[in-house]
């Protein structure tokens, strides 16, 4: 931005300097006005949809915005940490009346199943079908 002192210095420099500075400023103003009109046209084009123009609904942008809750914050997409884990309690030994023997194609699948159950090494060796 041009200060008062700078404007006075330009005035005191003479008529040619004032004409040159005014011409440069006019050129910059014209370029900025053209850019502003172009940006207004782009904004108008992007803000049109089927509810405020004659465009068909199929031409509307179908991307969904992030759902927000009542507080205006984004919804959590992970399980709540504070929530206690709920698991089914195992049957007591007196409630078990039948056992089923399953034969697996390989010992690897059996070991993987047992490892997923988080059993101890002692438990693992005890359960191996040897």
N, C-alpha and C positions, 0 to 999 in steps of 0.2 A: 504494500500500500504506500502510496506517495504521501510524504509528510508536507506540511506547510513550507518548511524551509527548502525542501527539494523543489517544490513548485515555484517558489520565488527565485531560486537559483536558475531554473530553466527560463523563467520570464526575463531575468536580467541578462541571460546569455544572448538574447536577440530573437528577432522574428523567425529566422530560419530554423533555429533549434526548437522553438515552440511549435512550429508547423510540423517538424519531423516527429516530435514526441506525440502530438495529437494524432498524426496519421498512424503511428505505431499502435497507440491505444485504441483507435477506431478499428484497426485490423484485428486486434486481439478480441475486442468486444464482439465483432461480427462472427469470429470463429467460435467464441463461447456461446453465442446465441444459436448458431447452427447446431452445435453439439447438444444444447439444452432441448431444442426442438426434436432432434433425433432420439434422445433419451426419453422424452415424453411420448413419442410415437411407439417406442419399444415397450414402455410401461403399459400404455393403453392396449397394445396388442396382447401382452402377456396376461393382463388382468381380465380379458374377456373369457367368458365361459357360457354355457348354455342358459344360465339363469339371467344373464344381463346382455345377451345378444341373440342373433338369429342362428347361432351355431348349433349343430345337433349335439345331443348329450354324449354321443360316442366320441366326440372330439375333445371332451373334457380330460384334464389330467387325472389319471386314476391312482397316482401315488398317494398313500395314506400318511397323514401326519402322526407323530408320536401321540398315543393316547395319554391324556393327563387325568389325574384324579381331582378331587374337589379342591385340594390345596394348590393346584397348578403345577405340581411336581410330576416328573415322569413316574410311571408305574414301575414297580420292581419286577424284574423278570426272573429272579432267582428265589429259591425257597427262603423263608424267613429264618434267620439264624437263631432268633430267640425261641422259636417254636420247638417244643420237645419232640423227639422222634417217637413215633408210635409203632410198636411191633406186636405181633401176635405172640402171646405167651405159649411156650411149648407144652405139650401134653405131659401129664405126670405118668410115671411108669405103670401105675395101676389102671390108667385109662386106655392103655394100648392093648388091643386084643389080637391084632394080626400083624404079621411081618411079611413083606414081599421081597423076594430075592430078584435082583435085576442083574443081568449079564451085559456088560458093555463091550463094544467092539474093540476097544483098546484101553489099556490102563491109564493112558494120558488123559482121556476124557474124565475118568473117575477121579484122578488127582486134581484136575482143574475144578471139578465140582466141589471137592472137599476143601480146596484152598479158598474158594469163594465163600465158604461157610466160616472162615476164620477159626479153624480148629487147631489145636496145638500139634506139635510134631509127634508127641506120644500118641495122641488120638489118631493121627494120620496113619501111623504104623499099625495101630490096633485094628483099623478099619480096612486095611488093604486086603483084597480078595486073593490070597495066595493059596 
